Amino acid sequence: MEAPIGVDPSLDLVAEINRLRREKNAIILAHYYQDSAIQDIADFVGDSLDLSRKAASTDADMIVFCGVRFMAEVAKILSPQKKVVLPDMAAGCSLEDSCPPDAFGKFRAEHPDHLVLTYINCSAAVKALSDIIVTSSNAEHIINQIPMDQPILFAPDRHLGAYLANKSGRDMLLWQGSCIVHERFSERELIKLKAEYPDAPVAAHPECPVQILDHADHVGSTSSILNFVLTSPAETFIIATEPGIIHQMQKAAPHKSFIGAPGVDGNCNCNMCPFMALNTMEKLYLALKNETPEITLEEPLRLRALQPLERMLEMSPPVKK
């Protein structure tokens, strides 16, 4: 891949990024699905909400969020005084794209008696139309606090919504969005892989369709999957989520083996998130150097989006120290 315009290919990118980070009092956040080089240079690696909360607790003047746009928006919502930049503003999300604010607003208006629970993988504008934001880690805990007679509208991921409805015993109205990465796993190929590795537990993200989750030994968020493979006595695992997480697994447990769940063609290459892949070390360097592309939110929108996020934090289980 050629370096972006404005980047000298002979530059020591790691050294330059570290220099700029110090000069600008910047913090670099990397989601688990980022390229391994970006994960290795980041100050924090993790799930999107956890990263934003860590950034908010620092005295950094600038946040460089190596992830996708909605994640950087959450960082800005929680840290309005900090400058937030995203290496590539085109790094969107299929779940966010599947839930346009105007259409979602009309859908919500058609169901005024429903409490709106919205997965964090959505735009700030959709968050502003929501009652409570949830993550894959805390959604079940939050749903269990809602009275059984309260109708729930869940958006935008229909697979996560169906999984939560089954776990909680709730009849939830689901927006019909989905993640292109998790929809690409093949049940047929997964069964073949399980036959080849019969002792390998399958760990899957609840954004996967039910036919994949039915074969999983563990279903949970990205951080939950990481914890599962690190604490399990098994030596080999099949991982049904974006394969970027495998880098952290290999670093933490080099004696174990991790196999990406296959796509329809029998391999997992098609399951790499094309949006996450837009961020590169060169673009990270330019974002630090030029302090762009910058995430900006109108203050009224930020405050409306902040309310359901704060309600989520109030209803979430205590953070383990």
Secondary structure, 3 states (H helix, E strand, C coil): CCCCCCCCCCCCHHHHHHHHHHHCCEEEEEECCCCHHHHHHCCEEECHHHHHHHHHCCCCCEEEEECCHHHHHHHHHHCCCCEEECCCCCCCCHHHHCCCHHHHHHHHHCCCCCEEEEECCCCHHHHCCCCEEECCCCHHHHHCCCCCCCCEEEECEHHHHHHHHHHHCCCCEECCECCHHHHCECHHHHHHHHHHCCCCCEEECCCCCHHHHCCCCEECCHHHHHHHHHHCCCCEEEEECCHHHHHHHHHHCCCCEEEECCECCCCCHHHCCCCHHHCCHHHHHHHHHHCCCECCCCHHHHHHHHHHHHHHHHHCCCCCC
